[in-house]
Amino acid sequence: MSRLPRAPVIGWCLYDWANSAFPTVISTFVFAAYFTKAVAPDETTGTFLWGNATAIAAVCIAVLSPVLGAIADRTGKRKPWLAVFSLVCILASGALWTVEPDTPFVTRALVLVIVATLGFEFATIFYNAMLAEVAPRDKIGRVSGLGWGLGYFGGLSCLVVALFGFIQADPPPFGMGDHAEQAVRATFILVAVWFAVFSLPLFLLVPESRLKENEALDEAVSDGLKRIWKTVRQLRWSQPVTRFLVARMLYADGLTTLFTFGGIYAAGTFGMEFDEIIIFGISLNVTAGIGAAAFGWIDDRIGPKRTIFLALIGLVLFGVAALLAPDKTWFWGIGMALGTFMGPAQAASRTYMAKLAPPDQRAEMFGLFALSGKATNFAGPLILGWATLAFDSQRAGMATIVLFLVAGLALLTTVREER
């Protein structure tokens, strides 16, 4: 058994703690609500505009991620790319402070959110590509799971500081008043500082692993474009990586839809109030973080494919149970159990990709990995919405999530074990 290099592993895992502040505070809880309620003309228009901005970012990520990964592989370095895109996300997040609660700031808000989202997602490509260089092959699962678990707790910790240290603080810190929602806007600066500070250990403690390729940037762009085109043309249905990416596309749609509509289902079907939904969401993230970290050891023991398989079975079984839950109490208990399998499905997917990807194509492969997570993200919410409307039932709509998970699980069974 190989030993874990402690300093590089700690530095790498802390980046998950650092960058998770962005999706938790900006994309999900604070800025998304602030934009729809205070910046947009009304909540309906705000939701529409927010959805469009999310879709634009997703299309850009799907198209550009594999290309950027291929270019980075040709330059032989990943940390500079990680630093640049992290900085883009940090600066754009901090600049959201300038978005005041008034409709003239709508365009600025949407542009900054799109830019920050692109920075976050592109940085994640190169961060994930470093996993196999940081962890020994027989311990990749536990390192990936530990990082993913820290990500859940990091995002929640930043959210707690934002809520109690700024939004609900009485009086607000740093002499801020109620004027122009200053306390809420200050949380966007908090995200930028949080991301910047806690990402430093990665750049200080994780060594850059030099690849054979060491091309100049202009040559890397040309060769990278050729490389990704060649890779895509050579993908065959019989290849494990192709089937895995398609399987992940299916169950990732299910997970994304679950994250998006879980609160809506809890409120509509079980009558949860807003504060109950927030507490439920925090509890769900805690169990997901614990599950991701705990299943990392299982991942190393039985392999990432079997770990994903177990996680998806758990999601399907408890997903069906959540659909059949008779009341709020049952839903709470089932939801906590369901959360335990969310993190492992995501963390083990990252591990599996790291093991499937050739060393000189890891960034490129994780670019395709990012593509598989974004290409059809619209499908889950779209089908759920139509099913809810057709059957006039939230339970019927949420049942479509189980179908995506089952489809991904079925296809995963046809993927050959990694060599």
C-alpha positions in Angstrom: 0.0 0.0 0.0 1.4 3.4 -1.0 1.5 6.3 1.4 -0.5 9.4 0.9 1.6 12.6 0.4 -0.1 14.6 3.2 0.7 18.2 2.2 -0.3 17.9 -1.5 -3.5 16.0 -0.5 -4.5 18.6 2.1 -3.8 21.4 -0.4 -5.7 19.7 -3.1 -8.7 18.9 -0.9 -8.9 22.4 0.5 -9.6 23.7 -3.0 -12.9 21.9 -2.9 -13.6 23.6 0.5 -12.7 26.9 -1.1 -14.6 26.9 -4.4 -17.8 25.4 -3.0 -18.6 28.8 -1.5 -19.5 30.0 -5.1 -22.2 27.4 -6.0 -23.7 27.4 -2.5 -23.9 31.2 -1.8 -24.0 32.7 -5.3 -25.7 30.1 -7.5 -28.1 28.5 -5.0 -29.0 30.4 -1.9 -28.1 34.1 -1.6 -27.4 35.8 -4.9 -30.0 33.8 -6.9 -32.7 34.8 -4.4 -31.4 38.4 -4.2 -31.5 38.8 -8.0 -35.0 37.4 -8.5 -36.5 39.3 -5.5 -34.6 42.6 -5.5 -32.8 43.3 -8.8 -35.2 41.9 -11.4 -38.5 43.8 -12.1 -40.5 40.9 -10.5 -39.8 37.3 -9.4 -41.3 35.7 -12.6 -39.1 37.8 -14.9 -36.1 37.3 -12.6 -36.6 33.5 -12.7 -36.8 33.6 -16.5 -33.7 35.7 -16.8 -31.8 33.6 -14.3 -32.7 30.5 -16.2 -31.5 32.0 -19.5 -28.2 33.0 -17.9 -27.7 29.5 -16.5 -28.5 28.0 -19.9 -26.0 30.4 -21.7 -23.3 29.4 -19.2 -24.0 25.7 -19.6 -23.8 25.9 -23.4 -20.4 27.7 -23.2 -19.1 25.2 -20.7 -20.3 22.2 -22.8 -18.6 23.6 -26.0 -15.4 25.0 -24.6 -14.5 22.5 -21.8 -13.0 19.7 -23.9 -11.1 22.3 -26.1 -9.5 24.0 -23.1 -8.6 20.7 -21.6 -6.9 19.5 -24.8 -5.0 22.8 -25.0 -3.8 22.6 -21.4 -2.6 19.0 -22.0 -0.4 20.3 -24.9 1.2 23.1 -22.8 2.2 20.5 -20.2 0.9 22.5 -17.2 -2.4 22.7 -15.4 -1.8 24.9 -12.4 -1.5 28.2 -14.4 -4.9 27.4 -16.1 -6.4 26.6 -12.7 -5.1 29.9 -11.3 -6.4 32.0 -14.2 -9.9 30.6 -14.1 -10.1 30.6 -10.3 -9.1 34.3 -10.4 -11.8 35.0 -13.0 -14.4 33.5 -10.7 -13.1 35.3 -7.6 -13.0 38.7 -9.3 -16.4 38.3 -10.9 -17.9 37.1 -7.6 -16.5 40.1 -5.7 -17.7 42.5 -8.4 -21.3 41.3 -7.7 -21.1 43.8 -4.7 -21.7 46.5 -7.3 -25.1 45.0 -8.2 -27.6 47.2 -6.3 -31.3 46.3 -5.8 -32.6 48.0 -8.8 -33.6 47.0 -12.4 -30.8 49.0 -14.1 -28.3 46.5 -12.6 -30.0 43.4 -14.2 -27.6 43.2 -17.2 -24.5 43.7 -15.0 -25.7 41.0 -12.6 -26.3 38.5 -15.4 -23.0 39.1 -17.2 -21.0 38.8 -13.9 -22.8 35.6 -13.0 -22.1 34.1 -16.4 -18.4 35.0 -16.2 -18.1 33.8 -12.7 -19.8 30.5 -13.5 -17.5 29.9 -16.5 -14.5 30.6 -14.3 -15.7 28.2 -11.7 -16.5 25.4 -14.1 -13.3 25.8 -16.3 -11.1 25.8 -13.1 -12.8 22.6 -12.0 -11.6 20.8 -15.1 -7.9 21.4 -14.3 -8.5 20.8 -10.6 -10.0 17.4 -11.3 -7.3 16.5 -13.7 -4.7 16.9 -10.9 -6.4 14.2 -8.8 -4.4 11.3 -10.2 -1.2 13.2 -9.8 -1.8 14.0 -6.1 -3.1 10.6 -4.9 -1.6 7.2 -5.4 -3.7 5.0 -7.7 -4.8 2.8 -4.9 -6.0 5.8 -2.8 -7.6 8.0 -5.4 -11.1 7.1 -4.2 -10.7 8.2 -0.6 -8.9 11.5 -1.7 -11.7 12.3 -4.2 -14.3 11.5 -1.6 -12.5 13.5 1.1 -12.3 16.5 -1.3 -16.0 16.2 -2.2 -17.0 15.9 1.4 -15.0 19.0 2.3 -16.6 20.8 -0.5 -20.1 20.2 1.0 -18.9 21.4 4.4 -17.0 24.3 3.0 -20.0 25.6 1.1 -22.2 25.2 4.1 -19.7 26.9 6.4 -19.5 29.9 4.1 -23.3 30.0 3.9 -23.5 30.0 7.8 -21.0 32.9 8.0 -22.9 34.8 5.3 -26.3 34.3 7.0 -25.4 34.9 10.6 -22.3 37.1 10.2 -23.8 39.4 7.6 -27.5 39.0 6.5 -29.0 38.4 9.9 -26.4 40.3 12.0 -27.8 43.0 14.2 -26.2 45.4 13.8 -24.5 44.6 10.4 -20.7 44.4 10.6 -18.3 47.1 9.3 -20.8 49.8 9.8 -23.0 48.7 7.0 -26.6 49.8 7.2 -29.8 48.5 5.5 -29.3 50.9 2.6 -29.2 49.1 -0.8 -29.0 45.7 0.8 -25.4 46.2 1.8 -25.3 43.3 4.2 -26.5 40.9 1.5 -24.2 42.3 -1.1 -21.2 41.9 1.3 -21.6 38.2 1.2 -20.5 38.2 -2.4 -17.2 39.7 -1.3 -17.1 37.1 1.4 -17.3 34.4 -1.3 -14.4 36.0 -3.2 -12.2 36.2 -0.1 -13.1 32.7 1.0 -12.3 31.2 -2.4 -9.0 33.1 -2.7 -7.7 32.3 0.8 -8.6 28.6 1.0 -7.4 27.9 -2.5 -3.9 29.1 -1.7 -2.7 25.8 -0.1 -3.2 24.1 -3.5 -0.9 26.4 -5.3 1.6 26.4 -2.4 1.6 22.7 -1.5 0.7 20.8 -4.7 3.7 20.4 -7.1 3.2 20.9 -10.8 3.5 17.6 -12.6 5.3 18.3 -15.9 3.9 16.3 -18.8 5.8 15.3 -21.9 4.1 18.0 -23.9 5.5 21.5 -23.4 4.3 23.5 -26.4 4.1 27.2 -26.6 0.5 28.6 -26.2 -0.1 29.4 -29.9 1.1 25.9 -30.9 -0.9 24.3 -28.1 -4.1 26.0 -29.3 -3.7 24.7 -32.8 -2.7 21.2 -31.7 -5.3 21.1 -28.9 -8.1 21.8 -31.3 -6.8 19.0 -33.6 -6.4 16.7 -30.6 -9.9 17.1 -29.3 -11.4 16.7 -32.8 -9.4 13.5 -33.3 -10.4 12.2 -29.8 -14.1 12.8 -30.5 -13.9 11.2 -33.9 -12.2 8.1 -32.4 -14.8 7.6 -29.6 -16.6 4.3 -30.2 -19.6 3.0 -28.4 -17.6 -0.1 -27.4 -15.1 2.0 -25.4 -15.6 2.1 -21.6 -15.0 5.9 -21.5 -17.7 6.6 -24.1 -20.3 4.5 -22.3 -19.4 5.9 -19.0 -19.7 9.5 -20.2 -23.2 8.8 -21.6 -24.2 6.9 -18.4 -23.0 9.8 -16.3 -24.9 12.2 -18.6 -28.1 10.4 -17.7 -27.7 10.1 -13.9 -26.1 13.6 -13.7 -29.4 14.9 -15.2 -31.3 13.1 -12.5 -29.1 14.5 -9.7 -29.2 18.1 -11.1 -33.0 17.9 -11.3 -33.1 16.5 -7.8 -31.0 19.4 -6.5 -33.1 22.0 -8.4 -36.6 20.7 -7.5 -36.1 19.0 -4.1 -37.1 22.2 -2.2 -40.0 22.8 -4.5 -41.3 19.3 -3.9 -40.8 19.6 -0.1 -42.8 22.9 -0.1 -45.6 21.8 -2.5 -46.2 18.2 -1.4 -45.4 18.4 2.3 -46.1 22.0 3.1 -42.6 22.9 4.4 -42.0 26.6 5.2 -39.0 28.4 3.8 -37.0 28.1 7.0 -37.7 24.4 7.1 -36.5 24.0 3.6 -33.3 25.8 4.4 -32.7 23.5 7.4 -33.6 20.5 5.3 -31.2 21.6 2.6 -28.4 22.1 5.1 -29.0 18.7 6.7 -29.1 17.1 3.2 -25.7 18.6 2.4 -24.2 17.4 5.7 -25.3 13.8 5.0 -24.0 14.0 1.4 -20.6 15.3 2.6 -20.4 12.5 5.2 -21.4 9.9 2.5 -18.8 11.2 0.0 -16.0 11.0 2.5 -17.0 7.6 4.0 -17.6 6.0 0.6 -14.1 7.1 -0.5 -12.6 4.1 1.4 -15.2 1.8 -0.2 -14.2 3.2 -3.6 -10.6 2.2 -3.1 -11.7 -1.2 -1.9 -14.1 -2.2 -4.6 -13.4 0.3 -7.4 -15.2 3.5 -8.5 -17.6 1.7 -11.0 -19.1 -0.5 -8.2 -19.2 2.4 -5.9 -21.2 4.5 -8.4 -23.4 1.4 -8.9 -24.1 1.1 -5.1 -24.7 4.9 -4.9 -27.2 4.8 -7.7 -29.1 1.9 -6.3 -29.4 3.7 -3.0 -30.6 6.9 -4.8 -33.2 4.9 -6.7 -34.5 3.0 -3.7 -34.7 6.0 -1.4 -36.0 8.1 -4.3 -38.9 5.8 -4.7 -39.4 5.8 -0.9 -39.5 9.7 -1.0 -42.2 9.6 -3.7 -44.3 7.3 -1.5 -43.6 9.1 1.8 -47.0 9.7 3.5 -46.0 12.7 5.6 -43.3 15.3 6.4 -41.7 13.2 9.1 -41.2 10.2 6.8 -39.9 12.5 4.1 -37.3 14.0 6.5 -35.9 10.6 7.4 -35.9 9.3 3.9 -34.3 12.5 2.6 -31.4 12.2 5.1 -30.8 8.6 3.9 -31.0 9.7 0.3 -28.4 12.5 0.8 -25.9 9.9 2.0 -25.7 8.5 -1.6 -25.5 11.9 -3.5 -21.9 12.7 -2.6 -20.6 9.2 -3.4 -22.2 9.1 -6.8 -20.4 12.4 -7.7 -17.0 11.7 -6.0 -16.7 8.2 -7.4 -17.5 9.5 -10.9 -14.5 11.8 -10.6 -12.4 8.9 -9.5 -13.5 6.7 -12.4 -12.7 9.4 -14.9 -9.2 9.9 -13.4 -8.5 6.1 -13.8 -9.9 5.9 -17.3 -8.1 8.9 -18.7 -4.5 8.5 -20.1 -2.0 10.7 -18.1 -1.3 13.0 -21.1 -5.0 13.5 -21.8 -6.4 14.0 -18.3 -7.5 17.7 -18.7 -9.0 16.8 -22.1 -10.9 13.9 -20.7 -12.1 15.9 -17.8 -13.2 18.5 -20.3 -15.4 15.8 -21.9 -16.4 14.9 -18.3 -17.6 18.5 -17.8 -19.5 18.2 -21.2 -21.3 15.1 -20.0 -22.5 16.9 -17.0 -23.8 19.9 -18.8 -24.8 18.9 -22.3 -28.4 17.7 -21.5 -29.0 19.5 -18.2 -32.1 21.0 -19.7 -33.7 17.5 -20.2 -34.4 16.6 -16.6 -36.2 19.8 -15.6 -38.1 19.9 -18.9 -39.5 16.4 -18.6 -40.3 16.9 -14.9 -42.2 20.0 -15.7 -44.3 18.4 -18.5 -44.9 15.3 -16.4 -46.1 17.4 -13.5 -48.4 19.3 -15.8 -49.7 16.2 -17.6 -50.5 14.3 -14.4 -51.3 17.4 -12.3 -49.0 15.9 -9.6 -45.6 16.8 -8.2 -45.0 13.2 -7.2 -45.5 12.2 -10.9 -43.1 14.9 -12.0 -40.4 13.9 -9.4 -40.8 10.2 -10.5 -39.0 11.2 -13.8 -35.8 11.7 -11.8 -35.9 8.1 -10.8 -36.1 7.2 -14.5 -32.9 9.1 -15.3 -31.1 7.4 -12.4 -32.3 4.0 -13.6 -31.3 4.7 -17.2 -27.8 5.7 -16.1 -27.5 2.7 -13.8 -28.6 0.3 -16.6 -26.0 1.7 -19.0 -23.3 1.7 -16.3 -23.7 -2.1 -16.0 -22.4 -2.4 -19.7 -19.2 -0.5 -19.0 -16.1 -2.7 -18.7 -14.1 -2.4 -15.6 -11.2 0.0 -15.8 -7.7 -1.4 -16.5 
